[in-house]
């Protein structure tokens, strides 16, 4: 290869990596210059610096050689990445159609027998012919990868819809769940169990003209049938801790699946019940903020009733969800026909109750175009409305007077504290911020590498510098800053003299504004503030003595709820910080003095308001 060709490949490689948000444009340019100057291959530099893992490198290489990966397919772009492979948008050249092309590196499977099984199962999945299931077109193996060509569905999934709408109304939820049950019933008849039903695997599209759906209810396409079986023989431990596995899945897995027992269609019914609960309540039924807490609550069989939630849910629907979420599979609703019949009966009852009324408790508007929940409908003003307006005006006047009095009292007593409330629960979305293989896109100063600790576990090793990590819902387009979240971090000082966690960083032009800092030394931990990355420390709390100065890892938990941060160190509350009034960067920073220090199991969970009636945390 000539030097010009090598330079072109280097530029293209790093340009693609930047477009995929695997690195910043500045870093891409810096690495391009370094590769050209040293006549080095891009992957060599990437692996040496630990910036991307093998799967991410393969994605860039795939897009760089888009027509050479799978015969008869041109790779166009990336649709998603999971624990068992990558999904691309591709063009099937012979039929001139767009498909979703799922590829799995054989090296990622870890079991040579899985290749033969993939072919057998793909034949079975290809038999699925149902309007509510993404269709399989083609499968095979080429070079070092397995591939499965699927119907391309241009729509958003239910998880993203929940994020936009907070909660879905009962009629729309029932309309969606009915379609999923119909598709799963078809799969059951062929002996196929999905094993990974969750909102993210339910795609929503506009139905074809005259398709038999109520007005406003989107058409559902169940996806990920094709690769679900690849995970069925892995242990729960492996599934929950795999570097790229969907951490949200434990919210939806059935108890028998968690325990490693054989599963059948009742496991899918359980997952569908959790999904239905999530759609109606705005969050899954199990409110633990960590995987062990979720599993423990799930295996207890205790589920918060939907009737205690902020959304109005009928007794019939609430009971239906309860019957789908029974702890023991033998006690659970176990027949799709029965499930669909109960949904139809509930919808018919709701329709009957709404006849003759001006409006029902909810209506089937076009869910794919529905405005945010806070948008208020306009109403005509008649004589009754005029009287109501006068009454509302008087009430508003009284309310304003009360607020003025309260404000005056606060002015006269500015030191009166406001009690922060810590009552949020996991939304079901979480993401590991360290995958055990690469530092990712975190820009840094000092020396940072992926290393092994003395127990052989993968860690981030940092010395004399700082590293940043954004806190974003990366699965949304565009990515959305996390508003409320829980951050979990294991830290060991090792040879460092101090480690700091920076959060609540004020946004300014230099990205270097005032922030709160948790500072850990071998002897003490203290909560403080700093004016910038390297400024002097101002202690907010008295230093807390560390009981095991020569110990192993410490557990740091950072929660942001209702404009406050709670900071825990080894399960001890160190302090609470109120958010600043100016803009806050959606990121955290880790700083090390001396070194190296080790960081492991870095993970963020999105938090949402708890269901009404649940007990706040202490």
C-alpha positions as CSV (number, residue, x, y, z in Angstrom):
1,X,0.0,0.0,0.0
2,X,1.4,3.4,-0.9
3,X,1.9,6.1,1.6
4,X,-1.0,8.1,0.0
5,X,-3.3,5.2,0.3
6,X,-2.2,4.6,3.9
7,X,-2.8,8.3,4.7
8,X,-6.3,8.2,3.1
9,X,-7.2,5.1,5.1
10,X,-6.0,6.7,8.3
11,X,-8.1,9.8,7.7
12,X,-11.2,7.8,6.8
13,X,-10.8,5.5,9.8
14,X,-10.6,8.3,12.3
15,X,-13.2,10.4,10.5
16,X,-15.7,7.5,10.8
17,X,-14.8,7.0,14.5
18,X,-15.6,10.7,15.1
19,X,-18.9,10.5,13.2
20,X,-19.9,7.6,15.4
21,X,-19.1,9.6,18.5
22,X,-16.4,7.1,19.5
23,X,-14.0,10.0,19.9
24,X,-14.0,13.8,19.5
25,X,-13.1,15.4,16.2
26,X,-10.0,16.9,17.9
27,X,-8.8,13.5,19.0
28,X,-9.5,12.1,15.6
29,X,-7.4,14.8,13.9
30,X,-4.6,14.3,16.5
31,X,-4.5,10.5,15.9
32,X,-4.7,10.9,12.1
33,X,-1.6,13.1,12.3
34,X,0.2,10.6,14.6
35,X,-0.6,7.7,12.3
36,X,0.6,9.5,9.1
37,X,3.7,10.8,10.8
38,X,4.6,7.3,12.1
39,X,3.3,5.4,9.1
40,X,1.3,3.4,11.6
41,X,-2.0,1.5,11.1
42,X,-4.9,3.2,12.9
43,X,-5.9,0.0,14.8
44,X,-2.3,-0.3,16.1
45,X,-2.5,3.2,17.6
46,X,-6.1,2.7,18.9
47,X,-5.2,-0.6,20.7
48,X,-2.0,0.8,22.2
49,X,-3.9,3.7,23.7
50,X,-6.9,1.6,24.7
51,X,-9.3,4.0,23.1
52,X,-11.7,1.5,21.4
53,X,-12.5,-2.1,22.0
54,X,-12.4,-4.9,19.4
55,X,-16.1,-4.6,18.5
56,X,-15.8,-0.8,18.0
57,X,-12.8,-1.2,15.8
58,X,-14.6,-3.8,13.8
59,X,-17.5,-1.4,13.3
60,X,-15.2,1.3,11.9
61,X,-13.5,-1.2,9.7
62,X,-16.9,-2.5,8.5
63,X,-18.0,1.0,7.5
64,X,-14.6,1.7,5.9
65,X,-15.0,-1.4,3.7
66,X,-18.7,-1.4,3.4
67,X,-19.1,-3.6,0.3
68,X,-16.5,-6.2,1.3
69,X,-18.0,-7.5,4.6
70,X,-21.0,-9.7,3.5
71,X,-21.5,-10.7,-0.1
72,X,-24.5,-9.0,-1.8
73,X,-24.8,-6.4,1.0
74,X,-23.6,-2.8,1.2
75,X,-23.3,-1.6,4.8
76,X,-24.7,1.9,5.1
77,X,-24.6,2.8,8.8
78,X,-25.0,1.5,12.4
79,X,-28.4,1.0,13.9
80,X,-27.3,-0.4,17.3
81,X,-24.9,-2.5,19.2
82,X,-25.6,-5.2,21.8
83,X,-23.9,-7.8,23.9
84,X,-23.9,-10.4,21.1
85,X,-23.4,-8.3,17.9
86,X,-24.0,-5.2,15.8
87,X,-27.0,-4.2,13.8
88,X,-26.4,-2.2,10.6
89,X,-28.6,-0.6,8.1
90,X,-27.6,-2.2,4.8
91,X,-28.7,-2.5,1.2
92,X,-29.3,-6.0,-0.3
93,X,-27.9,-5.4,-3.8
94,X,-29.6,-8.2,-5.6
95,X,-33.1,-7.2,-4.5
96,X,-32.4,-3.5,-4.2
97,X,-34.0,-3.3,-0.7
98,X,-32.9,-1.8,2.7
99,X,-32.5,-4.4,5.5
100,X,-31.4,-4.5,9.1
101,X,-28.2,-6.7,9.0
102,X,-27.3,-8.2,12.3
103,X,-23.7,-9.5,12.5
104,X,-22.0,-11.5,15.2
105,X,-18.2,-12.0,15.4
106,X,-17.6,-15.7,15.9
107,X,-15.0,-14.7,18.5
108,X,-17.6,-13.0,20.6
109,X,-19.7,-16.1,21.0
110,X,-17.1,-18.1,22.9
111,X,-18.6,-21.5,21.9
112,X,-17.7,-23.1,18.6
113,X,-20.9,-25.2,18.7
114,X,-23.0,-22.0,18.6
115,X,-22.2,-21.6,14.8
116,X,-24.1,-24.7,13.9
117,X,-26.9,-23.8,16.4
118,X,-27.1,-20.4,14.8
119,X,-27.9,-21.9,11.5
120,X,-30.5,-24.3,12.9
121,X,-32.2,-21.5,14.9
122,X,-32.1,-19.1,12.0
123,X,-34.1,-21.5,9.9
124,X,-36.7,-21.6,12.7
125,X,-36.8,-17.9,13.1
126,X,-37.3,-17.5,9.4
127,X,-40.5,-19.4,9.7
128,X,-42.0,-16.6,11.8
129,X,-44.5,-14.9,9.5
130,X,-46.6,-12.4,11.4
131,X,-47.4,-8.7,10.9
132,X,-46.2,-7.9,14.4
133,X,-42.8,-9.6,14.1
134,X,-39.8,-8.3,12.2
135,X,-39.4,-10.7,9.3
136,X,-36.1,-12.6,8.7
137,X,-34.9,-12.6,5.1
138,X,-31.5,-14.3,5.0
139,X,-28.7,-15.7,7.2
140,X,-25.3,-17.3,6.9
141,X,-21.7,-17.1,7.8
142,X,-18.9,-15.2,5.9
143,X,-15.3,-15.2,7.0
144,X,-15.3,-14.5,10.8
145,X,-18.9,-13.5,11.3
146,X,-22.4,-14.7,11.3
147,X,-25.1,-12.6,9.7
148,X,-28.9,-12.4,9.8
149,X,-30.7,-10.0,7.4
150,X,-34.0,-8.8,8.8
151,X,-36.8,-6.5,7.7
152,X,-35.8,-2.9,8.2
153,X,-38.3,-1.0,10.4
154,X,-38.0,2.8,10.4
155,X,-39.7,3.6,13.7
156,X,-38.9,4.4,17.3
157,X,-39.2,1.9,20.1
158,X,-41.5,1.9,23.1
159,X,-38.7,2.8,25.5
160,X,-38.0,6.0,23.6
161,X,-41.7,6.8,23.5
162,X,-41.9,6.4,27.3
163,X,-39.0,8.8,27.7
164,X,-40.8,11.3,25.5
165,X,-44.3,10.9,27.1
166,X,-43.4,9.8,30.6
167,X,-46.4,7.5,30.7
168,X,-48.7,6.0,28.1
169,X,-52.5,6.1,28.5
170,X,-54.3,2.8,29.2
171,X,-56.1,2.4,25.9
172,X,-52.9,2.9,23.8
173,X,-50.9,0.6,26.1
174,X,-53.5,-2.1,25.8
175,X,-53.6,-1.7,22.0
176,X,-49.8,-2.1,21.9
177,X,-49.6,-5.0,24.3
178,X,-52.4,-6.9,22.4
179,X,-50.3,-6.8,19.2
180,X,-47.2,-8.1,21.1
181,X,-49.2,-10.9,22.6
182,X,-50.5,-11.8,19.1
183,X,-47.0,-12.0,17.7
184,X,-45.7,-14.0,20.7
185,X,-48.6,-16.4,20.4
186,X,-47.6,-17.1,16.8
187,X,-44.0,-17.7,18.0
188,X,-45.2,-20.1,20.7
189,X,-47.0,-22.2,18.1
190,X,-43.7,-22.7,16.4
191,X,-41.9,-23.5,19.7
192,X,-40.0,-20.2,19.9
193,X,-39.5,-18.2,23.1
194,X,-38.2,-14.7,22.7
195,X,-36.4,-14.4,26.1
196,X,-35.8,-10.7,25.9
197,X,-39.1,-8.9,25.7
198,X,-38.7,-5.3,26.8
199,X,-39.8,-1.8,25.6
200,X,-36.6,-1.3,23.6
201,X,-37.4,-4.5,21.5
202,X,-40.9,-3.2,20.5
203,X,-40.7,-0.9,17.4
204,X,-43.6,1.4,16.5
205,X,-44.6,2.3,13.0
206,X,-47.6,3.8,11.2
207,X,-49.9,0.9,10.2
208,X,-50.6,0.3,6.5
209,X,-53.8,1.9,5.2
210,X,-56.9,0.1,6.3
211,X,-54.9,-2.1,8.7
212,X,-57.3,-3.3,11.5
213,X,-56.1,-1.1,14.3
214,X,-58.0,1.5,16.3
215,X,-57.3,5.1,15.1
216,X,-54.2,6.4,16.8
217,X,-52.7,3.1,17.9
218,X,-49.3,2.5,16.2
219,X,-48.4,-0.8,14.7
220,X,-45.9,-2.9,16.7
221,X,-43.0,-4.9,15.3
222,X,-41.2,-7.2,17.8
223,X,-37.5,-7.3,17.1
224,X,-34.5,-9.3,18.3
225,X,-36.0,-12.7,17.8
226,X,-33.0,-13.6,15.6
227,X,-30.3,-13.4,18.3
228,X,-32.2,-13.9,21.5
229,X,-31.3,-17.7,21.6
230,X,-27.6,-16.9,21.6
231,X,-27.8,-15.8,25.2
232,X,-30.0,-18.5,26.6
233,X,-27.2,-20.9,27.6
234,X,-25.1,-18.2,29.3
235,X,-25.4,-17.9,33.1
236,X,-27.2,-15.0,34.6
237,X,-23.9,-13.8,36.1
238,X,-22.4,-13.6,32.6
239,X,-25.5,-11.9,31.2
240,X,-25.7,-9.3,33.9
241,X,-22.0,-8.4,33.9
242,X,-21.1,-8.7,30.2
243,X,-19.3,-5.6,28.9
244,X,-21.9,-4.7,26.3
245,X,-25.0,-6.5,27.6
246,X,-28.1,-4.5,28.1
247,X,-28.1,-3.7,31.8
248,X,-31.8,-2.9,31.6
249,X,-32.7,-6.5,30.9
250,X,-32.8,-7.7,34.5
251,X,-35.9,-5.4,35.0
252,X,-37.8,-7.6,32.6
253,X,-36.3,-11.1,33.0
254,X,-38.6,-13.6,34.7
255,X,-37.7,-15.1,38.1
256,X,-37.1,-18.5,36.5
257,X,-34.8,-16.9,33.9
258,X,-32.8,-15.2,36.7
259,X,-32.5,-18.5,38.6
260,X,-31.2,-20.3,35.5
261,X,-34.2,-22.6,35.1
262,X,-35.7,-23.7,31.9
263,X,-38.0,-21.1,30.4
264,X,-41.1,-21.3,28.1
265,X,-43.6,-18.8,26.8
266,X,-44.7,-17.9,30.4
267,X,-41.3,-16.2,30.8
268,X,-42.2,-14.0,27.8
269,X,-45.6,-13.3,29.4
270,X,-43.9,-12.2,32.6
271,X,-41.6,-9.8,30.6
272,X,-44.6,-8.5,28.7
273,X,-46.3,-7.8,32.1
274,X,-43.2,-5.8,33.3
275,X,-43.2,-3.9,30.0
276,X,-46.9,-3.1,30.3
277,X,-46.4,-1.9,33.9
278,X,-43.5,0.3,32.7
279,X,-45.6,1.9,30.0
280,X,-48.5,2.7,32.4
281,X,-46.4,3.8,35.4
282,X,-43.5,5.4,33.6
283,X,-41.0,3.1,35.3
284,X,-40.6,-0.6,35.9
285,X,-42.3,-2.2,38.9
286,X,-39.0,-3.0,40.7
287,X,-37.4,0.2,42.1
288,X,-34.0,-1.1,43.1
289,X,-31.1,1.1,42.0
290,X,-28.7,-1.8,41.5
291,X,-28.9,-5.2,39.8
292,X,-28.8,-7.1,43.1
293,X,-31.6,-5.0,44.6
294,X,-33.7,-5.5,41.5
295,X,-33.3,-9.2,41.6
296,X,-33.9,-9.5,45.3
297,X,-37.1,-7.5,45.0
298,X,-38.2,-9.5,42.0
299,X,-37.6,-12.8,43.7
300,X,-39.6,-11.7,46.7
301,X,-42.7,-11.6,44.6
302,X,-43.7,-8.2,45.9
303,X,-45.0,-5.8,43.2
304,X,-46.3,-2.3,43.8
305,X,-49.9,-2.2,42.4
306,X,-50.6,0.0,39.5
307,X,-53.6,1.4,41.3
308,X,-51.1,3.3,43.6
309,X,-49.5,5.0,40.6
310,X,-50.1,8.6,39.4
311,X,-51.8,7.4,36.2
312,X,-55.4,6.4,36.3
313,X,-55.5,2.6,35.6
314,X,-58.6,0.5,35.7
315,X,-59.0,-2.4,38.2
316,X,-59.2,-4.8,35.3
317,X,-55.9,-3.7,33.8
318,X,-54.2,-3.6,37.2
319,X,-55.3,-7.1,37.9
320,X,-54.2,-8.3,34.5
321,X,-50.7,-7.0,35.1
322,X,-50.6,-8.7,38.5
323,X,-51.6,-12.0,37.0
324,X,-48.8,-11.7,34.4
325,X,-46.2,-11.0,37.1
326,X,-46.8,-13.9,39.4
327,X,-43.6,-15.1,41.0
328,X,-44.2,-18.8,40.1
329,X,-44.7,-19.7,36.4
330,X,-47.4,-22.2,37.4
331,X,-49.4,-19.4,39.1
332,X,-49.0,-17.0,36.2
333,X,-51.4,-16.2,33.4
334,X,-50.2,-18.7,30.9
335,X,-52.3,-18.5,27.7
336,X,-52.0,-15.8,25.0
337,X,-55.6,-16.3,23.9
338,X,-56.8,-15.7,27.4
339,X,-54.5,-12.6,27.7
340,X,-55.9,-11.2,24.4
341,X,-59.5,-11.9,25.5
342,X,-59.0,-10.0,28.7
343,X,-57.5,-7.1,26.9
344,X,-60.4,-7.0,24.5
345,X,-62.9,-7.2,27.3
346,X,-61.2,-4.3,29.1
347,X,-61.1,-2.2,26.0
348,X,-64.8,-2.9,25.3
349,X,-65.7,-2.0,28.8
350,X,-63.8,1.3,28.6
351,X,-65.5,2.1,25.3
352,X,-68.9,1.3,26.8
353,X,-68.2,3.6,29.8
354,X,-67.1,6.4,27.5
355,X,-70.3,6.3,25.3
356,X,-72.4,9.4,26.0
357,X,-69.7,11.3,27.8
358,X,-67.9,14.3,26.5
359,X,-64.5,12.6,26.8
360,X,-63.1,9.5,28.4
361,X,-60.3,9.3,30.9
362,X,-58.0,8.9,27.9
363,X,-58.4,8.9,24.1
364,X,-56.6,7.3,21.3
365,X,-54.7,10.2,19.7
366,X,-52.0,9.6,17.3
367,X,-49.3,8.3,19.7
368,X,-46.4,8.8,17.2
369,X,-47.2,12.5,17.0
370,X,-48.7,13.1,20.4
371,X,-47.5,16.4,22.0
372,X,-45.8,16.2,25.5
373,X,-48.1,15.4,28.4
374,X,-47.9,18.9,29.8
375,X,-49.6,20.4,26.7
376,X,-53.1,21.6,27.7
377,X,-56.1,21.4,25.4
378,X,-58.0,24.6,24.5
379,X,-61.6,24.9,25.5
380,X,-64.5,27.1,24.5
381,X,-65.8,29.6,27.0
382,X,-69.5,29.6,27.6
383,X,-71.6,31.1,30.3
384,X,-70.8,28.3,32.7
385,X,-67.1,28.8,31.8
386,X,-67.4,32.5,32.5
387,X,-68.7,31.7,36.1
388,X,-65.9,29.2,36.5
389,X,-63.4,31.7,35.3
390,X,-64.6,34.2,38.0
391,X,-64.3,31.5,40.6
392,X,-60.9,30.5,39.4
393,X,-59.8,34.2,39.4
394,X,-60.8,34.6,43.0
395,X,-59.0,31.4,44.0
396,X,-55.9,32.5,42.1
397,X,-56.0,35.8,43.9
398,X,-56.1,34.1,47.2
399,X,-53.3,31.7,46.2
400,X,-51.1,34.6,45.1
401,X,-51.6,36.4,48.4
402,X,-50.6,33.2,50.3
403,X,-47.5,32.9,48.1
404,X,-46.6,36.5,48.7
405,X,-46.9,36.0,52.5
406,X,-44.7,32.8,52.3
407,X,-42.2,34.7,50.2
408,X,-42.0,37.5,52.7
409,X,-41.5,35.0,55.5
410,X,-38.6,33.5,53.6
411,X,-37.1,36.9,53.0
412,X,-37.3,37.7,56.7
413,X,-35.9,34.2,57.5
414,X,-33.5,33.4,54.7
415,X,-31.8,30.7,56.7
416,X,-34.8,28.5,56.8
417,X,-33.7,25.2,55.3
418,X,-35.5,23.2,52.6
419,X,-35.5,19.5,53.2
420,X,-34.3,17.6,50.1
421,X,-36.3,14.6,49.2
422,X,-34.6,11.3,48.0
423,X,-37.5,9.2,46.7
424,X,-36.7,8.4,43.1
425,X,-36.3,4.9,41.6
426,X,-34.6,3.5,38.5
427,X,-36.3,4.1,35.2
428,X,-35.0,0.8,33.9
429,X,-32.2,2.4,31.9
430,X,-28.6,2.1,33.0
431,X,-25.2,2.0,31.3
432,X,-21.7,0.9,32.2
433,X,-19.3,3.8,31.8
434,X,-16.4,1.4,31.7
435,X,-16.6,-1.8,29.6
436,X,-13.4,-3.4,30.9
437,X,-11.7,-3.0,27.6
438,X,-11.3,0.6,26.7
439,X,-11.4,4.1,28.2
440,X,-13.9,5.1,25.6
441,X,-14.3,8.8,24.6
442,X,-13.1,10.3,27.9
443,X,-10.6,13.1,27.2
444,X,-7.9,13.3,29.8
445,X,-4.7,14.8,31.1
446,X,-2.0,12.8,32.9
447,X,-1.5,9.0,32.3
448,X,-4.6,6.8,31.9
449,X,-4.8,3.2,30.8
450,X,-6.8,0.1,31.0
451,X,-5.0,-2.2,33.4
452,X,-5.4,-5.2,35.7
453,X,-5.5,-5.0,39.5
454,X,-3.9,-7.6,41.7
455,X,-7.0,-9.7,41.5
456,X,-6.9,-9.8,37.7
457,X,-10.0,-7.5,37.2
458,X,-10.0,-4.9,34.5
459,X,-9.7,-1.4,35.9
460,X,-9.0,2.2,34.8
461,X,-5.6,3.1,36.0
462,X,-4.9,6.8,36.4
463,X,-1.9,8.9,37.5
464,X,-1.4,12.6,38.0
465,X,-4.2,13.9,35.9
466,X,-7.9,14.2,35.2
467,X,-10.4,12.3,33.1
468,X,-14.0,13.3,32.1
469,X,-17.1,11.3,31.4
470,X,-20.4,12.7,30.0
471,X,-23.7,11.6,31.6
472,X,-26.0,11.1,28.7
473,X,-28.8,8.9,27.5
474,X,-26.7,7.7,24.7
475,X,-29.4,5.4,23.2
476,X,-31.5,8.5,22.3
477,X,-31.0,10.6,19.1
478,X,-29.6,13.1,19.8
479,X,-28.2,11.9,23.2
480,X,-30.0,13.6,26.1
481,X,-28.3,14.7,29.3
482,X,-29.3,12.8,32.4
483,X,-31.4,14.9,34.7
484,X,-31.6,12.6,37.7
485,X,-29.3,9.6,38.1
486,X,-27.3,7.4,40.4
487,X,-23.6,6.9,39.8
488,X,-21.8,3.9,41.2
489,X,-18.0,3.8,41.4
490,X,-15.4,1.5,43.0
491,X,-12.1,3.2,43.7
492,X,-8.8,2.1,45.2
493,X,-6.1,4.6,45.9
494,X,-3.3,2.0,45.4
495,X,-0.2,4.3,45.1
496,X,-2.1,7.6,44.7
497,X,-1.9,10.3,47.4
498,X,-5.5,11.4,46.7
499,X,-8.4,10.8,44.4
500,X,-11.2,13.3,43.6
501,X,-14.7,12.9,42.1
502,X,-15.8,16.3,40.6
503,X,-19.6,16.8,40.0
504,X,-22.1,19.7,39.6
505,X,-19.6,21.5,37.4
506,X,-20.7,25.0,36.5
507,X,-20.8,25.4,32.7
508,X,-18.7,28.3,31.3
509,X,-16.8,29.1,28.2
510,X,-13.6,27.4,29.6
511,X,-15.6,24.3,30.9
512,X,-13.7,24.9,34.1
513,X,-16.3,26.4,36.4
514,X,-16.9,25.9,40.2
515,X,-17.9,22.5,41.3
516,X,-18.4,20.1,44.2
517,X,-15.6,17.6,45.0
518,X,-15.5,14.4,47.0
519,X,-11.8,14.0,48.0
520,X,-10.4,10.7,49.2
521,X,-7.0,10.3,50.8
522,X,-5.6,7.2,52.5
523,X,-6.7,8.7,55.9
524,X,-9.8,10.8,55.2
525,X,-12.8,11.5,52.9
526,X,-14.2,15.0,52.7
527,X,-16.8,16.9,50.7
528,X,-15.6,20.3,49.3
529,X,-15.8,22.8,46.5
530,X,-13.2,24.0,44.0
531,X,-13.3,27.0,41.6
532,X,-11.8,24.9,38.7
533,X,-9.9,21.7,37.9
534,X,-6.8,22.6,39.9
535,X,-8.0,25.4,42.3
536,X,-7.7,25.3,46.1
537,X,-10.1,23.2,48.1
538,X,-12.7,24.6,50.4
539,X,-14.1,22.0,52.7
540,X,-17.9,21.8,53.1
541,X,-18.0,18.9,55.6
542,X,-15.6,17.8,58.3
543,X,-13.2,15.1,57.2
544,X,-14.4,11.6,57.9
545,X,-11.8,9.1,59.0
546,X,-11.4,6.0,56.8
547,X,-11.5,2.9,58.9
548,X,-9.4,0.7,56.6
549,X,-6.6,3.0,55.3
550,X,-4.8,-0.1,53.9
551,X,-7.9,-1.6,52.6
552,X,-9.1,-2.6,49.1
553,X,-11.8,-0.9,47.1
554,X,-14.1,1.8,48.4
555,X,-17.6,2.2,47.1
556,X,-18.7,5.7,46.0
557,X,-22.3,6.5,45.2
558,X,-23.5,9.8,43.8
559,X,-27.2,10.4,43.4
560,X,-28.9,13.5,41.8
561,X,-32.6,13.9,42.7
562,X,-34.8,17.0,42.7
563,X,-31.9,19.4,42.3
564,X,-29.8,17.9,45.1
565,X,-26.8,15.5,45.2
566,X,-26.4,12.8,47.8
567,X,-22.9,11.5,48.3
568,X,-22.2,8.1,49.9
569,X,-18.8,6.6,50.7
570,X,-18.8,2.9,51.8
571,X,-22.6,3.2,52.4
572,X,-22.1,6.2,54.7
573,X,-23.7,9.5,53.8
574,X,-21.0,12.1,53.5
575,X,-23.2,15.0,52.7
576,X,-25.9,16.6,50.5
577,X,-25.3,19.4,48.0
578,X,-27.9,21.7,46.5
579,X,-27.6,22.3,42.7
580,X,-26.2,25.7,41.6
581,X,-28.6,28.0,39.9
582,X,-26.4,28.4,36.8
583,X,-26.1,25.8,34.1
584,X,-24.4,22.5,35.1
585,X,-22.3,20.3,32.7
586,X,-23.8,16.8,32.3
587,X,-20.5,15.1,33.2
588,X,-18.3,13.9,36.1
589,X,-14.6,14.1,36.4
590,X,-12.1,11.9,38.1
591,X,-8.8,13.3,39.3
592,X,-5.7,11.5,40.7
593,X,-2.7,13.0,42.6
594,X,0.3,10.8,42.5
595,X,-0.7,7.3,41.3
596,X,-1.7,5.1,40.0
597,X,-5.2,4.8,41.4
598,X,-7.7,2.2,40.2
599,X,-11.3,2.7,39.2
600,X,-13.7,-0.2,38.5
601,X,-17.5,-0.9,38.0
602,X,-18.3,2.6,36.9
603,X,-22.0,2.7,36.1
604,X,-24.9,5.2,35.8
605,X,-28.6,4.5,36.3
606,X,-31.3,6.9,35.3
607,X,-33.8,7.8,38.1
608,X,-37.4,8.8,37.7
609,X,-40.1,9.9,40.2
610,X,-41.3,7.0,42.3
611,X,-44.8,5.7,42.0
612,X,-47.2,7.5,44.3
613,X,-47.6,5.8,47.6
614,X,-44.1,4.3,47.7
615,X,-42.0,5.1,50.7
616,X,-39.2,7.6,50.4
617,X,-35.7,6.5,51.2
618,X,-34.0,7.4,54.4
